[in-house]
Amino acid sequence: MSSPEARQPLALFDIGNAVTVITGASGAFGRICAISLGSMGGRLVLASGSAAELEAVAGEVRDAGGEVECILRRPDALADAQAILQAALQRFGRVDNLVVASGHNKAGFIQDQDYETWQGVMDANVRGAWLMAKAVGSYWIENSIKGKVVLVSSTRGRHGNFSGYTAYCTSKGATDGLTRVLATEWARHGIRVNAIAPTTFRSKLTAWMWQDDANGKATRERTLSRIPLGRLGEPEDLIGMAVYLLSRASDFCTGQVMYVDGGFTAG
């Protein structure tokens, strides 16, 4: 006799009323993830450092039918991460999923870039993920909750870049390592940890690449020459992978860096 999952496979992707904490919620990935999960009945706790942008995303989630709590905070310190967790617990009583979508980049060749700039990128992309994982993971382990974590990496965690990405590439390589070690550490607790790694996709950080000035056009064309599908990514391209990794469909998937890159890493 076939299993219930085989007879109703789409049920595996049902988010239900799961409570998901999203940091960097006002960014391109955080926003599209929040709206998508909200439209599926998910309950969201959105964290960001920009009040106006945070409220705009929250409005879109509510319009999509989702229930949302906002906290104007970035995970810059453990106290921040714990405050974000507490906001979720106070509003919804539990946390089921964690999405760390906060991040930053500032390009610069190593001979020109100062240490403070490099460290700022590392802090935004690695320290914040580590702190959120520590806060939420500790809560899950203490309460025997089998949660799911999705970190945001990049193809640049695997490949270098010709445009002065010494900080960004290093930080995303560290994100990949954090994904794998958390997955192996927490597997015995039933906690799954994976990462989504896009190629260049449209966001506030990459808006300049869509411009038709000399720098934007040259960088865009150079990047496109490495993507077999022949286009840069859009935030909507990441929805399917996010839903998969946060739903029962991915219950036997952990420690993976999932590339959503138009074939970039295959070429």
TORGUBA-64680 format. One record per residue (C-alpha): residue in three letters; y, z, x; residue number from 1. Coordinates in nm, 4 decimals, decimal comma, always signed. Each point is the difference from the previous one (the first is absolute). Layout:
type;py;pz;px;seq
ALA;Y;Z;X;NUM
...
END
This chain:
type;py;pz;px;seq
MET;+0,0000;+0,0000;+0,0000;1
SER;+0,3445;-0,0913;+0,1351;2
SER;+0,2506;+0,2722;+0,0770;3
PRO;+0,3079;+0,0675;-0,2170;4
GLU;+0,2146;-0,1294;+0,2878;5
ALA;-0,1843;-0,3311;+0,0030;6
ARG;+0,0502;-0,0419;-0,3734;7
GLN;+0,3681;+0,1017;+0,0083;8
PRO;+0,1267;-0,0762;+0,3528;9
LEU;+0,3668;+0,0013;-0,0953;10
ALA;-0,0333;+0,3680;-0,0921;11
LEU;-0,0354;+0,0706;+0,3711;12
PHE;+0,3661;-0,0930;+0,0451;13
ASP;+0,1286;+0,2307;-0,2734;14
ILE;+0,2579;+0,2400;+0,1430;15
GLY;+0,0050;+0,2040;-0,3204;16
ASN;+0,2500;+0,2844;+0,0124;17
ALA;-0,0434;+0,0664;+0,3715;18
VAL;+0,2913;+0,1725;+0,1741;19
THR;+0,1216;-0,1967;+0,3023;20
VAL;+0,2600;+0,1172;+0,2515;21
ILE;+0,1923;-0,2877;+0,1577;22
THR;+0,2363;+0,0546;+0,2907;23
GLY;+0,2418;-0,2775;+0,0888;24
ALA;+0,0000;-0,0772;-0,3703;25
SER;+0,3265;-0,1948;+0,0120;26
GLY;-0,1380;-0,2474;+0,2553;27
ALA;-0,1634;-0,3304;-0,0902;28
PHE;-0,3602;+0,1205;+0,0089;29
GLY;+0,0700;+0,3438;-0,1455;30
ARG;+0,1899;-0,1546;-0,2906;31
ILE;-0,2577;-0,2642;-0,0935;32
CYS;-0,2813;+0,2531;+0,0336;33
ALA;+0,1805;+0,2499;-0,2250;34
ILE;+0,0744;-0,2553;-0,2720;35
SER;-0,3561;-0,1341;+0,0050;36
LEU;-0,1656;+0,3416;-0,0172;37
GLY;+0,2442;+0,1131;-0,2677;38
SER;-0,0837;-0,3008;-0,2148;39
MET;-0,3684;+0,0975;+0,0237;40
GLY;+0,0650;+0,3494;-0,1324;41
GLY;+0,0338;+0,1746;+0,3329;42
ARG;+0,2304;+0,2975;+0,0505;43
LEU;+0,2289;-0,0329;+0,2995;44
VAL;+0,1872;+0,2312;+0,2339;45
LEU;+0,2540;-0,2099;+0,1864;46
ALA;+0,1680;+0,1186;+0,3204;47
SER;+0,2847;-0,1744;+0,1796;48
GLY;+0,3162;+0,0756;+0,1907;49
SER;+0,2233;-0,2169;-0,2208;50
ALA;+0,0946;+0,1499;-0,3359;51
ALA;+0,1292;-0,3212;-0,1580;52
GLU;-0,2965;-0,2109;+0,1110;53
LEU;-0,2470;+0,2717;-0,0993;54
GLU;+0,1373;+0,0229;-0,3517;55
ALA;-0,0027;-0,3781;-0,0322;56
VAL;-0,3712;-0,0109;+0,0845;57
ALA;-0,0689;+0,2925;-0,2330;58
GLY;+0,1700;-0,1921;-0,2805;59
GLU;-0,2219;-0,2999;+0,0626;60
VAL;-0,3100;+0,2220;-0,0081;61
ARG;+0,1082;+0,1543;-0,3304;62
ASP;+0,0671;-0,3455;-0,1425;63
ALA;-0,3551;-0,0956;+0,1000;64
GLY;-0,1354;+0,2984;-0,1927;65
GLY;-0,0584;+0,2386;+0,2878;66
GLU;+0,0836;+0,3681;+0,0261;67
VAL;+0,2001;+0,0862;+0,3086;68
GLU;+0,1422;+0,2896;+0,1988;69
CYS;+0,2565;-0,0614;+0,2763;70
ILE;+0,0800;+0,2027;+0,3088;71
LEU;+0,2853;-0,0933;+0,2302;72
ARG;-0,1749;+0,0685;+0,3266;73
ARG;-0,1559;-0,1764;+0,2972;74
PRO;-0,2995;+0,1479;+0,1877;75
ASP;+0,1982;+0,0768;+0,3138;76
ALA;-0,1474;+0,3492;+0,0424;77
LEU;-0,2985;+0,1924;-0,1323;78
ALA;+0,2300;+0,1865;-0,2394;79
ASP;+0,1011;-0,3351;-0,1497;80
ALA;-0,3606;-0,1107;-0,0420;81
GLN;-0,0909;+0,3290;-0,1633;82
ALA;+0,3015;-0,0228;-0,2308;83
ILE;-0,1118;-0,3469;-0,1128;84
LEU;-0,3489;+0,1356;-0,0681;85
GLN;+0,1401;+0,2967;-0,1934;86
ALA;+0,2148;-0,2302;-0,2139;87
ALA;-0,3186;-0,1796;-0,1038;88
LEU;-0,1890;+0,3208;-0,0715;89
GLN;+0,2847;+0,1474;-0,2016;90
ARG;+0,0346;-0,3106;-0,2164;91
PHE;-0,3601;-0,1146;-0,0397;92
GLY;-0,2172;+0,2859;+0,1250;93
ARG;-0,1957;-0,2096;+0,2468;94
VAL;+0,0094;-0,2914;+0,2481;95
ASP;-0,2697;-0,2686;+0,0080;96
ASN;+0,1438;-0,2639;+0,2342;97
LEU;+0,2459;-0,0241;+0,2871;98
VAL;+0,1812;-0,3194;+0,1003;99
VAL;+0,2160;+0,0207;+0,3125;100
ALA;+0,2293;-0,3006;-0,0279;101
SER;+0,2950;+0,1377;+0,1940;102
GLY;+0,0801;-0,1772;+0,3229;103
HIS;+0,2647;-0,1413;+0,2300;104
ASN;+0,0523;-0,2600;+0,2686;105
LYS;+0,2749;-0,0762;+0,2474;106
ALA;-0,0819;-0,2814;+0,2375;107
GLY;+0,0926;+0,0145;+0,3658;108
PHE;-0,1531;-0,1036;+0,3272;109
ILE;-0,1231;+0,2985;+0,1985;110
GLN;+0,2471;-0,0573;+0,2835;111
ASP;+0,2891;+0,0166;-0,2488;112
GLN;-0,1206;+0,2533;-0,2563;113
ASP;+0,0826;+0,3667;+0,0494;114
TYR;-0,2605;+0,2716;-0,0437;115
GLU;+0,1658;+0,1475;-0,3085;116
THR;-0,0327;-0,3303;-0,1872;117
TRP;-0,3654;-0,0358;+0,0983;118
GLN;-0,0721;+0,3578;-0,1042;119
GLY;+0,1779;-0,0508;-0,3319;120
VAL;-0,2345;-0,2845;-0,0906;121
MET;-0,3023;+0,2020;+0,1094;122
ASP;+0,1147;+0,2993;-0,2051;123
ALA;+0,0584;-0,2047;-0,3150;124
ASN;-0,3275;-0,1928;+0,0225;125
VAL;-0,2417;+0,2528;+0,1488;126
ARG;+0,1327;+0,3543;-0,0252;127
GLY;+0,0752;-0,0344;-0,3707;128
ALA;-0,3516;-0,1285;-0,0734;129
TRP;-0,1575;+0,2796;+0,2038;130
LEU;+0,2085;+0,2661;-0,1741;131
MET;-0,0755;-0,1296;-0,3505;132
ALA;-0,3699;-0,0266;+0,0826;133
LYS;+0,0012;+0,3547;+0,1349;134
ALA;+0,1716;+0,1454;-0,3072;135
VAL;-0,1928;-0,1884;-0,2674;136
GLY;-0,3324;-0,0055;+0,1853;137
SER;+0,0099;+0,3763;+0,0539;138
TYR;+0,0606;+0,0497;-0,3725;139
TRP;-0,2920;-0,2287;-0,0859;140
ILE;-0,2411;+0,1697;+0,2396;141
GLU;+0,0968;+0,3471;-0,1229;142
ASN;-0,0556;-0,1077;-0,3611;143
SER;-0,3057;-0,2253;+0,0530;144
ILE;+0,1858;-0,3103;-0,1234;145
LYS;-0,1275;-0,3431;+0,1048;146
GLY;+0,3319;-0,1769;+0,0356;147
LYS;+0,0957;-0,3375;+0,1379;148
VAL;+0,2603;-0,0825;+0,2645;149
VAL;+0,1588;-0,3394;+0,0603;150
LEU;+0,2165;-0,0414;+0,3082;151
VAL;+0,2116;-0,3071;+0,0676;152
SER;-0,0721;-0,1674;+0,3304;153
SER;+0,0731;-0,3562;+0,1110;154
THR;-0,1600;-0,2936;+0,1754;155
ARG;+0,2234;+0,1208;+0,2834;156
GLY;-0,2314;+0,2950;+0,0465;157
ARG;-0,2517;-0,2543;+0,1305;158
HIS;+0,2185;-0,2759;+0,1472;159
GLY;+0,3064;+0,0123;+0,2211;160
ASN;+0,3318;-0,1619;-0,0822;161
PHE;+0,2442;-0,2109;+0,1958;162
SER;+0,3115;+0,1493;-0,1607;163
GLY;+0,0280;+0,3424;+0,1627;164
TYR;-0,2348;+0,2009;-0,2193;165
THR;-0,1135;+0,2519;+0,2602;166
ALA;+0,0726;+0,2911;-0,2357;167
TYR;-0,1272;-0,1610;-0,3207;168
CYS;-0,3241;-0,1415;+0,1424;169
THR;-0,0751;+0,3301;+0,1711;170
SER;+0,0634;+0,1952;-0,3191;171
LYS;-0,2252;-0,2239;-0,2090;172
GLY;-0,2764;+0,0179;+0,2597;173
ALA;+0,0273;+0,3771;-0,0339;174
THR;-0,0169;-0,0344;-0,3794;175
ASP;-0,3270;-0,1902;+0,0351;176
GLY;-0,1389;+0,2757;+0,2218;177
LEU;+0,1153;+0,2706;-0,2417;178
THR;-0,1716;-0,1848;-0,2851;179
ARG;-0,3332;-0,0075;+0,1812;180
VAL;+0,0007;+0,3551;+0,1278;181
LEU;+0,1051;+0,1506;-0,3336;182
ALA;-0,2720;-0,2028;-0,1725;183
THR;-0,2671;+0,1351;+0,2347;184
GLU;+0,1335;+0,3580;-0,0061;185
TRP;+0,0301;+0,0146;-0,3773;186
ALA;-0,3068;-0,1971;-0,1070;187
ARG;-0,1993;+0,3218;-0,0354;188
HIS;+0,2604;+0,1147;-0,2528;189
GLY;-0,0293;-0,3202;-0,2014;190
ILE;+0,3543;-0,1089;+0,0919;191
ARG;+0,0483;-0,3718;+0,0652;192
VAL;+0,2699;-0,1289;+0,2348;193
ASN;+0,0889;-0,3672;+0,0416;194
ALA;+0,3001;-0,2087;+0,1030;195
ILE;+0,1585;-0,3176;-0,1306;196
ALA;+0,1240;-0,2265;+0,2790;197
PRO;+0,2206;-0,2876;-0,1169;198
THR;+0,1471;-0,2766;+0,2044;199
THR;+0,3758;-0,0538;-0,0335;200
PHE;+0,0910;+0,0432;-0,3651;201
ARG;+0,3273;+0,0128;-0,1878;202
SER;+0,1749;+0,3370;+0,0238;203
LYS;+0,3303;+0,1545;+0,0977;204
LEU;-0,1185;+0,0145;+0,3607;205
THR;-0,0863;-0,3707;+0,0124;206
ALA;+0,2691;-0,1478;-0,2279;207
TRP;+0,1701;-0,1581;+0,3000;208
MET;-0,3059;-0,2206;+0,0568;209
TRP;+0,0585;-0,1723;-0,3341;210
GLN;+0,3534;-0,0997;+0,1007;211
ASP;+0,0757;-0,3520;+0,1181;212
ASP;+0,2043;+0,0988;+0,3037;213
ALA;-0,1358;-0,0967;+0,3405;214
ASN;-0,1712;+0,3330;+0,0700;215
GLY;-0,1595;+0,0387;-0,3421;216
LYS;-0,1179;-0,3582;-0,0206;217
ALA;-0,1443;-0,0071;+0,3517;218
THR;-0,1871;+0,3288;-0,0453;219
ARG;-0,1276;-0,1017;-0,3426;220
GLU;-0,1320;-0,3335;+0,1226;221
ARG;-0,1621;+0,1596;+0,3030;222
THR;-0,1720;+0,2552;-0,2229;223
LEU;-0,1081;-0,2606;-0,2542;224
SER;-0,1652;-0,2024;+0,2760;225
ARG;-0,2489;+0,2889;+0,0406;226
ILE;-0,0849;+0,0430;-0,3712;227
PRO;-0,2707;-0,2426;-0,1205;228
LEU;+0,0997;+0,0306;-0,3679;229
GLY;+0,3445;-0,1265;+0,0941;230
ARG;+0,2337;+0,2576;-0,1499;231
LEU;+0,1342;+0,3488;+0,0597;232
GLY;-0,1130;+0,2850;-0,2207;233
GLU;+0,1545;+0,1366;-0,3176;234
PRO;-0,0316;+0,3632;-0,1180;235
GLU;-0,2138;-0,1197;-0,2919;236
ASP;-0,2643;-0,1166;+0,2494;237
LEU;-0,0744;+0,3655;+0,0777;238
ILE;-0,0684;+0,1169;-0,3572;239
GLY;-0,3670;-0,0970;-0,0150;240
MET;-0,0879;+0,1746;+0,3232;241
ALA;+0,1886;+0,3151;-0,1001;242
VAL;-0,1783;+0,0212;-0,3355;243
TYR;-0,3355;-0,0570;+0,1690;244
LEU;+0,0535;+0,2720;+0,2603;245
LEU;+0,1245;+0,2549;-0,2553;246
SER;-0,2701;-0,0613;-0,2605;247
ARG;-0,3759;+0,0672;-0,0241;248
ALA;-0,0592;-0,3567;+0,1128;249
SER;+0,0520;+0,1116;+0,3618;250
ASP;-0,2068;+0,3198;-0,0097;251
PHE;-0,2218;-0,1204;+0,2874;252
CYS;+0,2915;-0,1268;+0,2079;253
THR;+0,1681;+0,2279;+0,2514;254
GLY;+0,1534;-0,0287;+0,3453;255
GLN;+0,0903;-0,3649;-0,0537;256
VAL;+0,3148;-0,1919;+0,0860;257
MET;+0,0179;-0,2617;-0,2746;258
TYR;+0,1993;-0,3069;+0,1069;259
VAL;+0,2037;-0,1768;-0,2669;260
ASP;+0,1403;-0,2650;+0,2256;261
GLY;-0,0628;-0,3569;-0,1142;262
GLY;-0,2559;-0,0406;+0,2781;263
PHE;+0,2279;+0,1139;+0,2839;264
THR;-0,2588;+0,2211;+0,1672;265
ALA;-0,2702;-0,2657;-0,0415;266
GLY;+0,1858;-0,2629;+0,1961;267
END
